[in-house]
Amino acid sequence: MSAIGIIATLRVQPGKEGEFEAVFAELAAAVHANEPGNSYYRLFRTDDAGVYKVMECYDDAAAVEAHGASDHFRTIGARLGPCLAGAPELEKLAAA
């Protein structure tokens, strides 16, 4: 088993940070409750206004796929879209 890390960079529209953080908190709770293949899923603010990083860790590729296909990711994640100022940038990492 080889863990997979993902760092997602999300840019949020000015004034939508509070809404974004609240919806993300719902999503994170759903990930923790429903995705046994995910060991870490947390939102961080950067020093740049409106720019966030999500750090994620999955057991394997199947767990990454399960995350993207999950009902909670599709429904709660869709509510993040109106807050964003562009598409997320994803960086995929392989455990050493």
N, CA, C and O atoms as a printed pandas DataFrame, in Angstrom:
     atom_number atom_name residue_name chain_id  residue_number  x_coord  y_coord  z_coord
0              1         N          MET        A               1    0.849   -1.177    0.000
1              2        CA          MET        A               1    0.000    0.000    0.000
2              3         C          MET        A               1    0.891    1.236    0.000
3              4         O          MET        A               1    1.823    1.336    0.798
4              5         N          SER        A               2    0.606    2.165   -0.884
5              6        CA          SER        A               2    1.397    3.373   -0.999
6              7         C          SER        A               2    0.490    4.588   -0.826
7              8         O          SER        A               2   -0.399    4.828   -1.644
8              9         N          ALA        A               3    0.715    5.342    0.225
9             10        CA          ALA        A               3   -0.121    6.515    0.506
10            11         C          ALA        A               3    0.026    7.559   -0.590
11            12         O          ALA        A               3    1.074    7.684   -1.223
12            13         N          ILE        A               4   -1.052    8.303   -0.794
13            14        CA          ILE        A               4   -1.079    9.377   -1.783
14            15         C          ILE        A               4   -1.453   10.665   -1.063
15            16         O          ILE        A               4   -2.451   10.724   -0.345
16            17         N          GLY        A               5   -0.642   11.689   -1.263
17            18        CA          GLY        A               5   -0.929   13.003   -0.706
18            19         C          GLY        A               5   -1.424   13.920   -1.810
19            20         O          GLY        A               5   -1.013   13.799   -2.964
20            21         N          ILE        A               6   -2.297   14.823   -1.451
21            22        CA          ILE        A               6   -2.776   15.831   -2.389
22            23         C          ILE        A               6   -2.769   17.171   -1.672
23            24         O          ILE        A               6   -3.222   17.285   -0.533
24            25         N          ILE        A               7   -2.252   18.178   -2.352
25            26        CA          ILE        A               7   -2.358   19.548   -1.869
26            27         C          ILE        A               7   -3.183   20.299   -2.907
27            28         O          ILE        A               7   -2.773   20.448   -4.059
28            29         N          ALA        A               8   -4.342   20.766   -2.482
29            30        CA          ALA        A               8   -5.227   21.519   -3.373
30            31         C          ALA        A               8   -5.139   22.996   -2.995
31            32         O          ALA        A               8   -5.299   23.360   -1.831
32            33         N          THR        A               9   -4.886   23.834   -3.990
33            34        CA          THR        A               9   -4.874   25.284   -3.773
34            35         C          THR        A               9   -6.198   25.836   -4.273
35            36         O          THR        A               9   -6.575   25.631   -5.427
36            37         N          LEU        A              10   -6.898   26.536   -3.393
37            38        CA          LEU        A              10   -8.212   27.090   -3.704
38            39         C          LEU        A              10   -8.178   28.598   -3.524
39            40         O          LEU        A              10   -7.743   29.102   -2.488
40            41         N          ARG        A              11   -8.639   29.309   -4.536
41            42        CA          ARG        A              11   -8.724   30.763   -4.462
42            43         C          ARG        A              11  -10.191   31.151   -4.309
43            44         O          ARG        A              11  -11.041   30.771   -5.115
44            45         N          VAL        A              12  -10.464   31.912   -3.262
45            46        CA          VAL        A              12  -11.829   32.268   -2.897
46            47         C          VAL        A              12  -12.097   33.731   -3.257
47            48         O          VAL        A              12  -11.241   34.599   -3.087
48            49         N          GLN        A              13  -13.294   33.974   -3.754
49            50        CA          GLN        A              13  -13.690   35.334   -4.116
50            51         C          GLN        A              13  -13.701   36.225   -2.873
51            52         O          GLN        A              13  -14.076   35.772   -1.792
52            53         N          PRO        A              14  -13.293   37.487   -3.018
53            54        CA          PRO        A              14  -13.313   38.405   -1.875
54            55         C          PRO        A              14  -14.709   38.482   -1.258
55            56         O          PRO        A              14  -15.714   38.585   -1.961
56            57         N          GLY        A              15  -14.742   38.429    0.068
57            58        CA          GLY        A              15  -16.002   38.505    0.784
58            59         C          GLY        A              15  -16.703   37.173    0.974
59            60         O          GLY        A              15  -17.702   37.100    1.689
60            61         N          LYS        A              16  -16.198   36.115    0.345
61            62        CA          LYS        A              16  -16.845   34.796    0.448
62            63         C          LYS        A              16  -16.072   33.840    1.361
63            64         O          LYS        A              16  -16.413   32.660    1.454
64            65         N          GLU        A              17  -15.043   34.341    2.028
65            66        CA          GLU        A              17  -14.194   33.472    2.846
66            67         C          GLU        A              17  -14.986   32.775    3.965
67            68         O          GLU        A              17  -14.820   31.574    4.182
68            69         N          GLY        A              18  -15.829   33.510    4.663
69            70        CA          GLY        A              18  -16.596   32.929    5.765
70            71         C          GLY        A              18  -17.519   31.819    5.294
71            72         O          GLY        A              18  -17.599   30.759    5.914
72            73         N          GLU        A              19  -18.213   32.069    4.196
73            74        CA          GLU        A              19  -19.110   31.056    3.630
74            75         C          GLU        A              19  -18.307   29.829    3.202
75            76         O          GLU        A              19  -18.694   28.693    3.477
76            77         N          PHE        A              20  -17.180   30.074    2.524
77            78        CA          PHE        A              20  -16.316   28.989    2.064
78            79         C          PHE        A              20  -15.853   28.127    3.243
79            80         O          PHE        A              20  -15.945   26.901    3.192
80            81         N          GLU        A              21  -15.359   28.767    4.297
81            82        CA          GLU        A              21  -14.846   28.026    5.445
82            83         C          GLU        A              21  -15.948   27.208    6.123
83            84         O          GLU        A              21  -15.703   26.087    6.567
84            85         N          ALA        A              22  -17.161   27.766    6.203
85            86        CA          ALA        A              22  -18.278   27.050    6.828
86            87         C          ALA        A              22  -18.662   25.813    6.019
87            88         O          ALA        A              22  -18.867   24.739    6.584
88            89         N          VAL        A              23  -18.760   25.962    4.703
89            90        CA          VAL        A              23  -19.115   24.822    3.849
90            91         C          VAL        A              23  -17.988   23.791    3.866
91            92         O          VAL        A              23  -18.249   22.588    3.898
92            93         N          PHE        A              24  -16.745   24.252    3.844
93            94        CA          PHE        A              24  -15.630   23.304    3.880
94            95         C          PHE        A              24  -15.643   22.507    5.176
95            96         O          PHE        A              24  -15.329   21.317    5.167
96            97         N          ALA        A              25  -15.998   23.137    6.286
97            98        CA          ALA        A              25  -16.062   22.426    7.567
98            99         C          ALA        A              25  -17.073   21.276    7.492
99           100         O          ALA        A              25  -16.836   20.205    8.050
100          101         N          GLU        A              26  -18.191   21.496    6.809
101          102        CA          GLU        A              26  -19.181   20.427    6.608
102          103         C          GLU        A              26  -18.580   19.293    5.781
103          104         O          GLU        A              26  -18.746   18.117    6.102
104          105         N          LEU        A              27  -17.885   19.666    4.718
105          106        CA          LEU        A              27  -17.276   18.666    3.847
106          107         C          LEU        A              27  -16.225   17.865    4.608
107          108         O          LEU        A              27  -16.191   16.639    4.507
108          109         N          ALA        A              28  -15.378   18.537    5.359
109          110        CA          ALA        A              28  -14.330   17.844    6.108
110          111         C          ALA        A              28  -14.942   16.855    7.102
111          112         O          ALA        A              28  -14.448   15.737    7.246
112          113         N          ALA        A              29  -16.009   17.259    7.783
113          114        CA          ALA        A              29  -16.677   16.364    8.734
114          115         C          ALA        A              29  -17.219   15.130    8.019
115          116         O          ALA        A              29  -17.126   14.020    8.543
116          117         N          ALA        A              30  -17.784   15.315    6.826
117          118        CA          ALA        A              30  -18.316   14.191    6.049
118          119         C          ALA        A              30  -17.192   13.270    5.581
119          120         O          ALA        A              30  -17.347   12.049    5.595
120          121         N          VAL        A              31  -16.069   13.842    5.170
121          122        CA          VAL        A              31  -14.921   13.028    4.753
122          123         C          VAL        A              31  -14.439   12.181    5.930
123          124         O          VAL        A              31  -14.227   10.977    5.786
124          125         N          HIS        A              32  -14.266   12.808    7.090
125          126        CA          HIS        A              32  -13.776   12.078    8.271
126          127         C          HIS        A              32  -14.740   10.960    8.668
127          128         O          HIS        A              32  -14.303    9.889    9.089
128          129         N          ALA        A              33  -16.045   11.199    8.537
129          130        CA          ALA        A              33  -17.052   10.221    8.971
130          131         C          ALA        A              33  -17.271    9.085    7.979
131          132         O          ALA        A              33  -17.674    7.990    8.371
132          133         N          ASN        A              34  -17.010    9.337    6.694
133          134        CA          ASN        A              34  -17.429    8.385    5.656
134          135         C          ASN        A              34  -16.325    7.820    4.774
135          136         O          ASN        A              34  -16.598    6.985    3.911
136          137         N          GLU        A              35  -15.090    8.254    4.971
137          138        CA          GLU        A              35  -14.016    7.799    4.089
138          139         C          GLU        A              35  -12.887    7.146    4.895
139          140         O          GLU        A              35  -11.933    7.818    5.287
140          141         N          PRO        A              36  -12.996    5.842    5.140
141          142        CA          PRO        A              36  -11.954    5.170    5.923
142          143         C          PRO        A              36  -10.578    5.194    5.244
143          144         O          PRO        A              36   -9.561    5.041    5.921
144          145         N          GLY        A              37  -10.530    5.379    3.937
145          146        CA          GLY        A              37   -9.262    5.432    3.219
146          147         C          GLY        A              37   -8.595    6.795    3.250
147          148         O          GLY        A              37   -7.517    6.969    2.682
148          149         N          ASN        A              38   -9.223    7.768    3.909
149          150        CA          ASN        A              38   -8.643    9.100    4.053
150          151         C          ASN        A              38   -8.148    9.247    5.485
151          152         O          ASN        A              38   -8.913    9.062    6.431
152          153         N          SER        A              39   -6.873    9.579    5.648
153          154        CA          SER        A              39   -6.318    9.729    6.993
154          155         C          SER        A              39   -6.101   11.193    7.384
155          156         O          SER        A              39   -5.844   11.490    8.551
156          157         N          TYR        A              40   -6.201   12.100    6.422
157          158        CA          TYR        A              40   -5.993   13.520    6.736
158          159         C          TYR        A              40   -6.694   14.367    5.684
159          160         O          TYR        A              40   -6.548   14.140    4.483
160          161         N          TYR        A              41   -7.464   15.356    6.160
161          162        CA          TYR        A              41   -8.203   16.233    5.243
162          163         C          TYR        A              41   -8.432   17.533    6.002
163          164         O          TYR        A              41   -9.348   17.623    6.820
164          165         N          ARG        A              42   -7.610   18.534    5.738
165          166        CA          ARG        A              42   -7.677   19.750    6.538
166          167         C          ARG        A              42   -7.407   20.983    5.689
167          168         O          ARG        A              42   -6.579   20.977    4.777
168          169         N          LEU        A              43   -8.143   22.047    6.025
169          170        CA          LEU        A              43   -8.041   23.332    5.332
170          171         C          LEU        A              43   -7.076   24.250    6.076
171          172         O          LEU        A              43   -7.088   24.327    7.304
172          173         N          PHE        A              44   -6.243   24.941    5.308
173          174        CA          PHE        A              44   -5.303   25.923    5.855
174          175         C          PHE        A              44   -5.425   27.234    5.092
175          176         O          PHE        A              44   -5.613   27.235    3.876
176          177         N          ARG        A              45   -5.319   28.338    5.799
177          178        CA          ARG        A              45   -5.223   29.654    5.158
178          179         C          ARG        A              45   -3.754   29.907    4.836
179          180         O          ARG        A              45   -2.866   29.488    5.579
180          181         N          THR        A              46   -3.508   30.593    3.729
181          182        CA          THR        A              46   -2.139   31.009    3.413
182          183         C          THR        A              46   -1.981   32.485    3.789
183          184         O          THR        A              46   -2.928   33.118    4.255
184          185         N          ASP        A              47   -0.790   33.019    3.586
185          186        CA          ASP        A              47   -0.558   34.441    3.854
186          187         C          ASP        A              47   -1.199   35.332    2.795
187          188         O          ASP        A              47   -1.340   36.536    3.007
188          189         N          ASP        A              48   -1.586   34.762    1.668
189          190        CA          ASP        A              48   -2.240   35.525    0.607
190          191         C          ASP        A              48   -3.743   35.555    0.853
191          192         O          ASP        A              48   -4.363   34.512    1.063
192          193         N          ALA        A              49   -4.317   36.729    0.829
193          194        CA          ALA        A              49   -5.757   36.882    1.090
194          195         C          ALA        A              49   -6.568   36.019    0.124
195          196         O          ALA        A              49   -6.358   36.061   -1.088
196          197         N          GLY        A              50   -7.493   35.241    0.675
197          198        CA          GLY        A              50   -8.389   34.442   -0.148
198          199         C          GLY        A              50   -7.798   33.186   -0.740
199          200         O          GLY        A              50   -8.455   32.510   -1.531
200          201         N          VAL        A              51   -6.562   32.854   -0.375
201          202        CA          VAL        A              51   -5.921   31.650   -0.914
202          203         C          VAL        A              51   -5.805   30.625    0.212
203          204         O          VAL        A              51   -5.256   30.906    1.278
204          205         N          TYR        A              52   -6.335   29.432   -0.051
205          206        CA          TYR        A              52   -6.342   28.343    0.919
206          207         C          TYR        A              52   -5.639   27.129    0.326
207          208         O          TYR        A              52   -5.539   26.974   -0.891
208          209         N          LYS        A              53   -5.158   26.277    1.219
209          210        CA          LYS        A              53   -4.591   24.982    0.828
210          211         C          LYS        A              53   -5.341   23.898    1.581
211          212         O          LYS        A              53   -5.594   24.023    2.779
212          213         N          VAL        A              54   -5.693   22.844    0.878
213          214        CA          VAL        A              54   -6.268   21.664    1.503
214          215         C          VAL        A              54   -5.205   20.581    1.434
215          216         O          VAL        A              54   -4.718   20.234    0.358
216          217         N          MET        A              55   -4.853   20.052    2.606
217          218        CA          MET        A              55   -3.892   18.959    2.658
218          219         C          MET        A              55   -4.680   17.678    2.880
219          220         O          MET        A              55   -5.487   17.577    3.805
220          221         N          GLU        A              56   -4.430   16.691    2.005
221          222        CA          GLU        A              56   -5.190   15.448    2.016
222          223         C          GLU        A              56   -4.221   14.274    1.972
223          224         O          GLU        A              56   -3.171   14.348    1.334
224          225         N          CYS        A              57   -4.584   13.187    2.657
225          226        CA          CYS        A              57   -3.790   11.964    2.586
226          227         C          CYS        A              57   -4.729   10.771    2.477
227          228         O          CYS        A              57   -5.667   10.619    3.260
228          229         N          TYR        A              58   -4.454    9.934    1.491
229          230        CA          TYR        A              58   -5.271    8.751    1.207
230          231         C          TYR        A              58   -4.412    7.501    1.257
231          232         O          TYR        A              58   -3.211    7.550    0.989
232          233         N          ASP        A              59   -5.035    6.376    1.602
233          234        CA          ASP        A              59   -4.313    5.103    1.679
234          235         C          ASP        A              59   -3.790    4.651    0.324
235          236         O          ASP        A              59   -2.698    4.091    0.231
236          237         N          ASP        A              60   -4.579    4.897   -0.741
237          238        CA          ASP        A              60   -4.215    4.408   -2.063
238          239         C          ASP        A              60   -5.076    5.103   -3.121
239          240         O          ASP        A              60   -5.917    5.942   -2.798
240          241         N          ALA        A              61   -4.856    4.746   -4.381
241          242        CA          ALA        A              61   -5.587    5.370   -5.491
242          243         C          ALA        A              61   -7.083    5.107   -5.390
243          244         O          ALA        A              61   -7.888    5.963   -5.757
244          245         N          ALA        A              62   -7.462    3.933   -4.896
245          246        CA          ALA        A              62   -8.891    3.626   -4.756
246          247         C          ALA        A              62   -9.556    4.579   -3.762
247          248         O          ALA        A              62  -10.712    4.958   -3.951
248          249         N          ALA        A              63   -8.848    4.963   -2.722
249          250        CA          ALA        A              63   -9.405    5.898   -1.735
250          251         C          ALA        A              63   -9.557    7.300   -2.331
251          252         O          ALA        A              63  -10.510    8.012   -2.016
252          253         N          VAL        A              64   -8.617    7.690   -3.190
253          254        CA          VAL        A              64   -8.730    8.987   -3.871
254          255         C          VAL        A              64   -9.956    8.971   -4.777
255          256         O          VAL        A              64  -10.732    9.927   -4.806
256          257         N          GLU        A              65  -10.121    7.879   -5.513
257          258        CA          GLU        A              65  -11.263    7.741   -6.410
258          259         C          GLU        A              65  -12.580    7.744   -5.627
259          260         O          GLU        A              65  -13.556    8.366   -6.046
260          261         N          ALA        A              66  -12.599    7.050   -4.497
261          262        CA          ALA        A              66  -13.805    6.993   -3.662
262          263         C          ALA        A              66  -14.170    8.386   -3.146
263          264         O          ALA        A              66  -15.350    8.720   -3.039
264          265         N          HIS        A              67  -13.171    9.185   -2.832
265          266        CA          HIS        A              67  -13.418   10.555   -2.360
266          267         C          HIS        A              67  -14.135   11.365   -3.439
267          268         O          HIS        A              67  -15.170   11.979   -3.179
268          269         N          GLY        A              68  -13.580   11.363   -4.644
269          270        CA          GLY        A              68  -14.165   12.131   -5.733
270          271         C          GLY        A              68  -15.540   11.663   -6.157
271          272         O          GLY        A              68  -16.334   12.448   -6.675
272          273         N          ALA        A              69  -15.830   10.379   -5.941
273          274        CA          ALA        A              69  -17.114    9.812   -6.349
274          275         C          ALA        A              69  -18.164    9.853   -5.241
275          276         O          ALA        A              69  -19.326    9.518   -5.475
276          277         N          SER        A              70  -17.766   10.258   -4.049
277          278        CA          SER        A              70  -18.683   10.213   -2.912
278          279         C          SER        A              70  -19.825   11.225   -3.045
279          280         O          SER        A              70  -19.667   12.298   -3.628
280          281         N          ASP        A              71  -20.968   10.853   -2.490
281          282        CA          ASP        A              71  -22.124   11.757   -2.512
282          283         C          ASP        A              71  -21.815   13.055   -1.789
283          284         O          ASP        A              71  -22.179   14.131   -2.262
284          285         N          HIS        A              72  -21.145   12.963   -0.643
285          286        CA          HIS        A              72  -20.873   14.183    0.117
286          287         C          HIS        A              72  -19.924   15.117   -0.635
287          288         O          HIS        A              72  -20.082   16.337   -0.576
288          289         N          PHE        A              73  -18.941   14.556   -1.342
289          290        CA          PHE        A              73  -18.043   15.418   -2.109
290          291         C          PHE        A              73  -18.804   16.119   -3.233
291          292         O          PHE        A              73  -18.596   17.305   -3.490
292          293         N          ARG        A              74  -19.684   15.374   -3.896
293          294        CA          ARG        A              74  -20.430   15.964   -5.010
294          295         C          ARG        A              74  -21.458   16.987   -4.533
295          296         O          ARG        A              74  -21.623   18.028   -5.169
296          297         N          THR        A              75  -22.148   16.714   -3.434
297          298        CA          THR        A              75  -23.208   17.632   -2.987
298          299         C          THR        A              75  -22.659   18.814   -2.196
299          300         O          THR        A              75  -22.960   19.967   -2.505
300          301         N          ILE        A              76  -21.849   18.523   -1.171
301          302        CA          ILE        A              76  -21.298   19.627   -0.376
302          303         C          ILE        A              76  -20.242   20.370   -1.191
303          304         O          ILE        A              76  -20.183   21.599   -1.168
304          305         N          GLY        A              77  -19.416   19.621   -1.907
305          306        CA          GLY        A              77  -18.382   20.243   -2.737
306          307         C          GLY        A              77  -18.961   21.195   -3.770
307          308         O          GLY        A              77  -18.354   22.220   -4.080
308          309         N          ALA        A              78  -20.132   20.865   -4.303
309          310        CA          ALA        A              78  -20.782   21.743   -5.293
310          311         C          ALA        A              78  -21.125   23.092   -4.684
311          312         O          ALA        A              78  -21.173   24.098   -5.392
312          313         N          ARG        A              79  -21.362   23.124   -3.375
313          314        CA          ARG        A              79  -21.683   24.389   -2.707
314          315         C          ARG        A              79  -20.453   25.269   -2.524
315          316         O          ARG        A              79  -20.582   26.459   -2.238
316          317         N          LEU        A              80  -19.266   24.699   -2.684
317          318        CA          LEU        A              80  -18.038   25.496   -2.616
318          319         C          LEU        A              80  -17.822   26.282   -3.905
319          320         O          LEU        A              80  -17.236   27.365   -3.892
320          321         N          GLY        A              81  -18.303   25.724   -5.023
321          322        CA          GLY        A              81  -18.070   26.326   -6.338
322          323         C          GLY        A              81  -18.366   27.812   -6.427
323          324         O          GLY        A              81  -17.524   28.558   -6.926
324          325         N          PRO        A              82  -19.534   28.284   -5.964
325          326        CA          PRO        A              82  -19.851   29.708   -6.062
326          327         C          PRO        A              82  -18.924   30.616   -5.253
327          328         O          PRO        A              82  -18.892   31.827   -5.470
328          329         N          CYS        A              83  -18.177   30.033   -4.326
329          330        CA          CYS        A              83  -17.241   30.825   -3.516
330          331         C          CYS        A              83  -15.883   30.980   -4.192
331          332         O          CYS        A              83  -15.117   31.885   -3.862
332          333         N          LEU        A              84  -15.592   30.096   -5.134
333          334        CA          LEU        A              84  -14.251   30.051   -5.723
334          335         C          LEU        A              84  -14.053   31.072   -6.835
335          336         O          LEU        A              84  -14.987   31.453   -7.540
336          337         N          ALA        A              85  -12.797   31.502   -6.964
337          338        CA          ALA        A              85  -12.430   32.463   -8.001
338          339         C          ALA        A              85  -11.737   31.772   -9.166
339          340         O          ALA        A              85  -11.093   32.435   -9.979
340          341         N          GLY        A              86  -11.857   30.466   -9.259
341          342        CA          GLY        A              86  -11.227   29.704  -10.336
342          343         C          GLY        A              86  -11.182   28.241   -9.956
343          344         O          GLY        A              86  -11.580   27.854   -8.857
344          345         N          ALA        A              87  -10.696   27.444  -10.872
345          346        CA          ALA        A              87  -10.598   25.995  -10.630
346          347         C          ALA        A              87   -9.511   25.699   -9.615
347          348         O          ALA        A              87   -8.479   26.370   -9.604
348          349         N          PRO        A              88   -9.723   24.698   -8.754
349          350        CA          PRO        A              88   -8.662   24.291   -7.820
350          351         C          PRO        A              88   -7.433   23.814   -8.578
351          352         O          PRO        A              88   -7.533   23.241   -9.663
352          353         N          GLU        A              89   -6.265   24.064   -7.979
353          354        CA          GLU        A              89   -5.007   23.546   -8.517
354          355         C          GLU        A              89   -4.607   22.383   -7.628
355          356         O          GLU        A              89   -4.508   22.536   -6.410
356          357         N          LEU        A              90   -4.375   21.211   -8.231
357          358        CA          LEU        A              90   -4.069   20.012   -7.461
358          359         C          LEU        A              90   -2.619   19.566   -7.684
359          360         O          LEU        A              90   -2.131   19.498   -8.812
360          361         N          GLU        A              91   -1.965   19.272   -6.588
361          362        CA          GLU        A              91   -0.616   18.713   -6.629
362          363         C          GLU        A              91   -0.687   17.339   -5.982
363          364         O          GLU        A              91   -1.069   17.219   -4.818
364          365         N          LYS        A              92   -0.325   16.307   -6.723
365          366        CA          LYS        A              92   -0.392   14.930   -6.222
366          367         C          LYS        A              92    1.001   14.481   -5.797
367          368         O          LYS        A              92    1.984   14.695   -6.507
368          369         N          LEU        A              93    1.067   13.851   -4.619
369          370        CA          LEU        A              93    2.338   13.434   -4.054
370          371         C          LEU        A              93    2.317   11.947   -3.729
371          372         O          LEU        A              93    1.296   11.422   -3.285
372          373         N          ALA        A              94    3.426   11.274   -3.944
373          374        CA          ALA        A              94    3.545    9.859   -3.604
374          375         C          ALA        A              94    4.385    9.740   -2.341
375          376         O          ALA        A              94    5.406   10.413   -2.204
376          377         N          ALA        A              95    3.957    8.883   -1.418
377          378        CA          ALA        A              95    4.699    8.673   -0.184
378          379         C          ALA        A              95    6.083    8.083   -0.498
379          380         O          ALA        A              95    6.233    7.236   -1.378
380          381         N          ALA        A              96    7.062    8.545    0.232
381          382        CA          ALA        A              96    8.433    8.056    0.042
382          383         C          ALA        A              96    8.665    6.808    0.874
383          384         O          ALA        A              96    9.760    6.245    0.850
